[in-house]
Amino acid sequence: MKKYFLILFLILFSNNALAEIKDKIIQNLSDTNNFSFDFEQNINGKIEKGNCKVKYPKKIYCNYDASNQKILVSNGKSLVIKTLTSFYLYPLDKTPLNYILDKDFLINKIPNLEERVINDKFVNYKFLENENEINVFFDKNNFNLVGWQTLDIYQNLTITHLNSIIKNQKIEEKLFQLPNRN
């Protein structure tokens, strides 16, 4: 009988601890207006690095370290990826970033998702939206968003790790203006 009581206690304690972490992640998202970070991104085995600034809702500016001067910019409605030789314009709502960059979406989605703790360091939430499989990862100790993994409708796997995160700094709105094609 003691054995069953101990198991029940451990299950209840574990569920309570995870619920507390979920609440802190949601509170941290609520308190964050913007953040900047360095990143490493793996797209189907190709590694790229750089830095980004995110301003909620749905705005991002990323400058890649590559010699082709690659940038990624979203003004909240459209997403541009530009290099020295290419220019791609997408409706943001057709990309996984539409959900990742929407803190209100995440705040409303997370309470209904089951969390997975990885290496006692990260908390992962997985969801499907518009044929995109999206995994978001949060630091278990400071509750910051530290990465995401997406699998799009073409089965392209993208893994993005964030580090050197700085929250709620002054970010100029003009940074999120879409670049010209030339």
Stockholm file with secondary structure:
# STOCKHOLM 1.0

chainA/1-182         MKKYFLILFLILFSNNALAEIKDKIIQNLSDTNNFSFDFEQNINGKIEKGNCKVKYPKKIYCNYDASNQKILVSNGKSLVIKTLTSFYLYPLDKTPLNYILDKDFLINKIPNLEERVINDKFVNYKFLENENEINVFFDKNNFNLVGWQTLDIYQNLTITHLNSIIKNQKIEEKLFQLPNRN
#=GR chainA/1-182 SS CHHHHHHHHHHHHHHHHHHHHHHHHHHHHHHCSEEEEEEEEEETTEEEEEEEEEETTTEEEEEECSTTCCEEEEESSEEEEECSSCEEEEEGGGSTHHHHTCHHHHHHHGGGSCEEEETTTEEEEEEEETTEEEEEEEETTTCCEEEEEEECTTCCEEEEEEEEEEESCCCCGGGGSCCCCC
#=GC SS_cons         CHHHHHHHHHHHHHHHHHHHHHHHHHHHHHHCSEEEEEEEEEETTEEEEEEEEEETTTEEEEEECSTTCCEEEEESSEEEEECSSCEEEEEGGGSTHHHHTCHHHHHHHGGGSCEEEETTTEEEEEEEETTEEEEEEEETTTCCEEEEEEECTTCCEEEEEEEEEEESCCCCGGGGSCCCCC
//
